[in-house]
Amino acid sequence: MTDTSAWKALEEHAATMRHVHLKELFQQDPNRFQTYSMRNEQLLLDFSKQRITPETQSLLKTLADTCQLDTWKSRLLSGDAINTSENRPALHTALRQPQGSELLLDGHNIVDDVQANLAHMSDIVNRIHSGQWRGYSGLPIDTIVNIGVGGSDLGPYMSCRALSDAQLASGKKLNVHFVSSMDGSQIADLLDTLLPTSTLFILSSKSFTTIDTLSNANTAREWLRNASGASDDILNRRHFIGVSANAPKMTEWGIPENSQLNFWDWTGGRYSMWSAIGLPIALRIGMSRFKEMLAGAHAMDEHFRTAPFESNLPTQLGMIGVWNINFLDIHAHAILPYDGRLSHLPAYLEQLEMESDGKSVSRQGKEVDYRTCPIIWGEVGPNAQHAFYQLLHQGTESVMCDFIAPARRYHDTDNADLQQQHTLTLANCLAQSRILALGDSVLEDNESAPVHMRYRGNQPSTTVLMDELTPFSFGQLISLYEHKTFVQSVIWDINPFDQWGVELGKKMATNLLKPLMKETDGADLDGSSKGLLDTIHSLQEVNA
Ligand code: F6P
């Protein structure tokens, strides 16, 4: 990669661009917004505060062509087995293809399977919303607890919060909770507040072998056993739904077949919120609004498939990221939503991008000699302003930022106070990206300020402006980031759909259970682990 003429040309260009400040770029071309902003449906992306010129874009296009981005895109969308280490396709886009369309996998139209699955999901949602689904005592279900972790948690968790305004009629409203952490602290606190008679647990796990999820699920069932005195058969039928790609494991745990929602091994965990893993979202906002979210994601898929390089939102987002990371040496990326409903977006993108592109071995099995996924983190923007923006403005790290905000909010209410709060939030969003880009040159007497009060600027950012936050625009937004992640994986020549880096930790934890439980002495451990183990044992003895 680094030997290609496309890469070398970008390196040469970067040698100049590294010394160019964003304020100069805006002086040279005050119409940068017109040049570098682009829209698709309900999203507008403004790249004008990125350190790019027309030359940068043309060189990035050559790099994308060199890496055969268009071919890879077609391979992804047509269901080629591009997840080579697991020998399967990555077909999350099929999950949002409309009814009646076609995507053949081994000669079989998987869109029909997806639609059948949605129908099963819809039936379950209806039975719960209508009060037909009853707990062991005959009371209807009014509380849902999703038990899952990683991709079986973060997507539905984020979406339920993001779409909290897409409420159902009051009779159908459900309390929806999420439990993910293996240490039991979430479930223990939550169970104290719930009624066993009307609580339903969704066990979400693609593999149905994740110990975090299974241990929380067992704790939940034990709680129901103790509270109800009912048989496991009744509890499993009335209080548990399983969502997994591993039906035999769901059955083994005790989930009856008609309470099992399946999905497929071609849906990666972190790409699964569009499948039955999204059941909590559908329960929260209703099936038709869930489908609006799928439609938004599909619109972005189509845009990704058809729009030319220059105006293709995910492609531009991905390629400009490559420019920042590999050529401007920026290795930190902050996700900054200016809307509290998107508070879980940073955590979601941390998994999506870092689990997908946090790799250092190419598709050919060679160590790469260039950077891949940067450190991604984030927080609701206005809160982060009072926490880590100091570093963004005056620290030593170059950081690229994504500002994400809806233009309209509360416009359909007559609450002037909330409308004012939204305006204030937008003012902060625009102010921060402006200062990050231009520094204190936005002030007239900036140069007279003492050095510790100066703002150097030149931190690049993209602003993602949503018309408003709806299921449709939200679907577009998440699909945008999925495809951006894919684009970068193509340039970096890595497989974004596996996650072998998480496996050894699981194995090692199982191995460490034995010495922790004093079944072995742990003599074979390294000095640090042995020291910690002994200290834990002695502290546990004191407490006993
Ligand atoms: O350990 C990482 C991981 O496999 C993620 O990729 C996945 O989203 C998460 O664990 C949960 O896995 P599962 O859905 O199989 O429980």
Residues whose N, C-alpha, C, O or C-beta is under 5 A from the ligand:
A	BS01	F6P	V149 G150 G151 S152 S204 S205 K206 S207 F208 T210 G269 R270 Q499 V502
